[in-house]
Amino acid sequence: MYQVRIHGRGGQGVVTAAEMLSVAAFREGRHAQAFPSFGSERMGAPVVAFCRIDDREIRLREPVLQPDALIIQDPTLLHQVDVFGGLAHKGYVLINTTRTLDDLGLKELVRKFRFYAVPATDLALKHVGRPLPNAALLGGFAAVSGRISLESVAAAIREKFGGKVAEGNVAAASEAHDYVRAEMKEASHAQAD
């Protein structure tokens, strides 16, 4: 079973991201489950959503305490909430940011986890006209994890939204996917040197 925890703030589409991730996995013939956890139900409050993906029926119903991957939609949460709690050694961390890990104060965690950054908010503004990073981050997640395809992410986005909103989000997800793939390629070349 592959477990994902998504951290963000109310109004950023955290719950929608988990739902679309589960739909993308389901479209590929897998079992999937998505659900949120709310602290206080107001705009800007920390929100966590979970997604599980497996080839077999999923019977667990508790929060994801030991994720294989994290999607962090709002980097301001990095030092406010224990976002890394329970993350598997060498687990994936996809962060919505244009800043470096040094700038974010995360350099000491580089040996422990695999970090990838994507300017998801910028991509959402470019393609959708609103600062909603969720769809772009799902495109980045498809590149990082290899658990779902970009095509399935696009289909899930189109199922959730319609018209220009859907196509803008698909464009943001596609650009994020390409951005992360380039980042991964660069990291593998750096390790080879």
NORUR-V682779 format. One record per helix or strand of 2 or more residues. SS is the DSSP state (a for helix, b for strand). FROM is the first residue (numbers start at 1). TO is the last residue. If there is no record, write none. Layout:
BEGIN
ss={SS	SS}
from={FROM	FROM}
to={TO	TO}
END
This chain:
BEGIN
ss={b	a	b	b	b	a	b	a	a	b	a	a	a	a}
from={2	14	31	46	69	75	92	101	107	114	120	134	150	163}
to={9	27	38	54	72	77	96	104	109	118	127	145	160	192}
END
